[in-house]
Amino acid sequence: MGRPNILILGGGYGGFKIATYLQKYLQVDKANVTLISKHDYHYQTTLLHKVAVGTYSARKARIFFRKILDSNKVSFIKDTILRINPESKQVFGERGCYSYDYLVIALGFVPNTFGIKGVDEFCYKLETLNSAIRLRNNIESKFKDFDSEPLDLRFVVCGSGFTGIEFAAELGTQIDELCKICGIDKSLVKIICVSRGEQILPMFNAGDSKLAKHKMLKLGIEFIQGDVIECKSDGVIIKNKLGVLEDIKANNIIWCAGVKGSGVISNSTYFEHKDSRILVDEFLRVPKYPNIFVVGDSAICMKRDILNAPTAQLANQMGEYVGKNLVNILNDKSLSKPFVFKHKGTVCSIGHTDGVGVVFHISISGEIAAFLKNFIENKWIFSIGGIANVLKKGQFRFRSSN
Ligand SMILES: Cc1cc2nc3c(=O)[nH]c(=O)nc-3n(C[C@H](O)[C@H](O)[C@H](O)COP(=O)(O)OP(=O)(O)OC[C@H]3O[C@@H](n4cnc5c(N)ncnc54)[C@H](O)[C@@H]3O)c2cc1C
């Protein structure tokens, strides 16, 4: 019998964590470990809003797998996965078919359009590094090539969760500079955030979310409450809280209204899933296929007490847990205790030097929140690439040149 094959699908927070864990802790002769991802680099999805606004360069955001992974221990294949057949233990990609003994599904999220007309056609999304670059190019050209069309300087951000708020705030903090560089009257620019409920950032308590909203209003960001029912090339139609339809005009629409799991999961037909997130047991395995582990935004736990909102923090902890269990399995040891998420806190950035959050149950805001946000991002880079990568790619109070 040859060495078992471990396939890890997706090089995000969950998948890359497992790959680096196995590189460090699994003896080479125990298994062939392969990471398959659609790009040959990792990027922090938590920083996509900065790439989209142009305050963090895409060049800096790429962490190439070949620079972190030792090919003698973990192989890398660049491919886009299309479907999985757990009966034949095969994964099908655009470029090939791959067999496995153990599989980890860590394919992340895709924006959820909820079937709303025009979202796919007319909205920018924060999904991948490439989608963030597309949005950055659009913002740049709308300012640089501004003629006299006022709608070119109007932005509608659909959604008031983390992604929508962090993006709108980052853009809000850059308007002065963009207008100054391009000689544009600042009063022509409008950023409107459409929120379903009155409370933005629903993961926070009412006080913290009110504080975040106050900071956003100070940046000049407007809020409109309502359900988006259609997106068009020149704006969105919403149903406001009185049930009246409103047409909000803008030539830039950014869809940040929710995410679901990867389409690979629903295409594969074998998995029980909710919004394309696979239902897993307390060991993060697919109950019917115990040789398949699922982490991050691809997973949803069946036990209510370990049901958690999908975040990078959760994906990272799940990745480490599965990495440990794979090492245990291959060393003929029993599995670790069931997975428990240790929630250390959540920080939402409001631009680069401000923020709001809760850390170890204590509410924080301002510079300290911004500092902790940068600390969290840097800790992640440190965990996969060490101090040298933090110095090259890290987030600091004073930005280095992009
Ligand atoms: C703008 C923004 C801000 C956010 N801020 C925060 C925050 O502050 N804190 C927080 O905890 N969370 C935040 N999140 C959520 C967080 O980013 C996700 O929960 C996290 O990325 C999930 O990790 P993951 O490993 O499941 O997936 P990802 O990190 O998305 O990784 C998925 C990987 O799979 C690859 N992939 C996808 N499809 C395929 C395919 N078909 N074939 C091959 N490879 C594929 C992708 O290229 C990627 O490498 C934010 C998200 C966004 C968009």
The ligand as an SDF file (V2000), in Angstrom:
LIG
                    3D

 53 58  0  0  0  0  0  0  0  0999 V2000
  -14.4830   42.4160    2.6150 C   0  0  0  0  0  0  0  0  0  0  0  0
  -14.5880   41.3280    3.6620 C   0  0  0  0  0  0  0  0  0  0  0  0
  -14.2420   41.6120    4.9700 C   0  0  0  0  0  0  0  0  0  0  0  0
  -14.2740   40.5930    5.9330 C   0  0  0  0  0  0  0  0  0  0  0  0
  -13.8780   40.9050    7.2070 N   0  0  0  0  0  0  0  0  0  0  0  0
  -13.8040   39.9310    8.1210 C   0  0  0  0  0  0  0  0  0  0  0  0
  -13.2520   40.2100    9.3980 C   0  0  0  0  0  0  0  0  0  0  0  0
  -12.8770   41.3430    9.6940 O   0  0  0  0  0  0  0  0  0  0  0  0
  -13.1470   39.2010   10.2930 N   0  0  0  0  0  0  0  0  0  0  0  0
  -13.5280   37.9150    9.9680 C   0  0  0  0  0  0  0  0  0  0  0  0
  -13.3510   37.0180   10.8120 O   0  0  0  0  0  0  0  0  0  0  0  0
  -14.0590   37.6130    8.7760 N   0  0  0  0  0  0  0  0  0  0  0  0
  -14.2060   38.5790    7.8340 C   0  0  0  0  0  0  0  0  0  0  0  0
  -14.7040   38.2860    6.5980 N   0  0  0  0  0  0  0  0  0  0  0  0
  -15.1420   36.8960    6.3120 C   0  0  0  0  0  0  0  0  0  0  0  0
  -13.9520   35.9980    6.0140 C   0  0  0  0  0  0  0  0  0  0  0  0
  -13.1630   36.5850    5.0140 O   0  0  0  0  0  0  0  0  0  0  0  0
  -14.4070   34.5980    5.5860 C   0  0  0  0  0  0  0  0  0  0  0  0
  -15.2490   34.0710    6.5780 O   0  0  0  0  0  0  0  0  0  0  0  0
  -13.1720   33.6980    5.4080 C   0  0  0  0  0  0  0  0  0  0  0  0
  -12.4260   34.1420    4.3010 O   0  0  0  0  0  0  0  0  0  0  0  0
  -13.5610   32.2320    5.2090 C   0  0  0  0  0  0  0  0  0  0  0  0
  -12.3950   31.4780    5.0640 O   0  0  0  0  0  0  0  0  0  0  0  0
  -12.4030   30.1910    4.1290 P   0  0  0  0  0  0  0  0  0  0  0  0
  -11.0880   29.5060    4.2830 O   0  0  0  0  0  0  0  0  0  0  0  0
  -13.6330   29.3890    4.3480 O   0  0  0  0  0  0  0  0  0  0  0  0
  -12.5490   30.7670    2.6540 O   0  0  0  0  0  0  0  0  0  0  0  0
  -11.6240   31.7930    1.8480 P   0  0  0  0  0  0  0  0  0  0  0  0
  -10.6750   32.4920    2.7140 O   0  0  0  0  0  0  0  0  0  0  0  0
  -12.5690   32.5840    1.0230 O   0  0  0  0  0  0  0  0  0  0  0  0
  -10.8030   30.8170    0.8980 O   0  0  0  0  0  0  0  0  0  0  0  0
  -11.3960   30.0340   -0.1140 C   0  0  0  0  0  0  0  0  0  0  0  0
  -10.3050   29.6030   -1.0600 C   0  0  0  0  0  0  0  0  0  0  0  0
  -10.8330   28.6830   -1.9880 O   0  0  0  0  0  0  0  0  0  0  0  0
  -10.4330   29.0600   -3.3070 C   0  0  0  0  0  0  0  0  0  0  0  0
  -11.5030   28.6080   -4.2050 N   0  0  0  0  0  0  0  0  0  0  0  0
  -12.7770   29.0190   -4.2230 C   0  0  0  0  0  0  0  0  0  0  0  0
  -13.4730   28.3320   -5.1470 N   0  0  0  0  0  0  0  0  0  0  0  0
  -12.6020   27.4880   -5.7250 C   0  0  0  0  0  0  0  0  0  0  0  0
  -12.7190   26.4950   -6.7310 C   0  0  0  0  0  0  0  0  0  0  0  0
  -13.8550   26.2600   -7.3500 N   0  0  0  0  0  0  0  0  0  0  0  0
  -11.6180   25.7840   -7.0690 N   0  0  0  0  0  0  0  0  0  0  0  0
  -10.4390   26.0190   -6.4400 C   0  0  0  0  0  0  0  0  0  0  0  0
  -10.2710   26.9200   -5.4700 N   0  0  0  0  0  0  0  0  0  0  0  0
  -11.3390   27.6520   -5.1170 C   0  0  0  0  0  0  0  0  0  0  0  0
  -10.3150   30.5860   -3.2460 C   0  0  0  0  0  0  0  0  0  0  0  0
   -9.5070   31.0740   -4.2830 O   0  0  0  0  0  0  0  0  0  0  0  0
   -9.6950   30.7600   -1.8650 C   0  0  0  0  0  0  0  0  0  0  0  0
   -8.3070   30.5900   -1.9210 O   0  0  0  0  0  0  0  0  0  0  0  0
  -14.6990   39.2720    5.6010 C   0  0  0  0  0  0  0  0  0  0  0  0
  -15.0600   38.9850    4.2790 C   0  0  0  0  0  0  0  0  0  0  0  0
  -15.0040   39.9950    3.3110 C   0  0  0  0  0  0  0  0  0  0  0  0
  -15.3800   39.6640    1.8860 C   0  0  0  0  0  0  0  0  0  0  0  0
  1  2  1  0
  2  3  1  0
  2 52  2  0
  3  4  2  0
  4  5  1  0
  4 50  1  0
  5  6  2  0
  6  7  1  0
  6 13  1  0
  7  8  2  0
  7  9  1  0
  9 10  1  0
 10 11  2  0
 10 12  1  0
 12 13  2  0
 13 14  1  0
 14 15  1  0
 14 50  1  0
 15 16  1  0
 16 17  1  0
 16 18  1  0
 18 19  1  0
 18 20  1  0
 20 21  1  0
 20 22  1  0
 22 23  1  0
 23 24  1  0
 24 25  2  0
 24 26  1  0
 24 27  1  0
 27 28  1  0
 28 29  2  0
 28 30  1  0
 28 31  1  0
 31 32  1  0
 32 33  1  0
 33 34  1  0
 33 48  1  0
 34 35  1  0
 35 36  1  0
 35 46  1  0
 36 37  1  0
 36 45  1  0
 37 38  2  0
 38 39  1  0
 39 40  1  0
 39 45  2  0
 40 41  1  0
 40 42  2  0
 42 43  1  0
 43 44  2  0
 44 45  1  0
 46 47  1  0
 46 48  1  0
 48 49  1  0
 50 51  2  0
 51 52  1  0
 52 53  1  0
M  END
$$$$
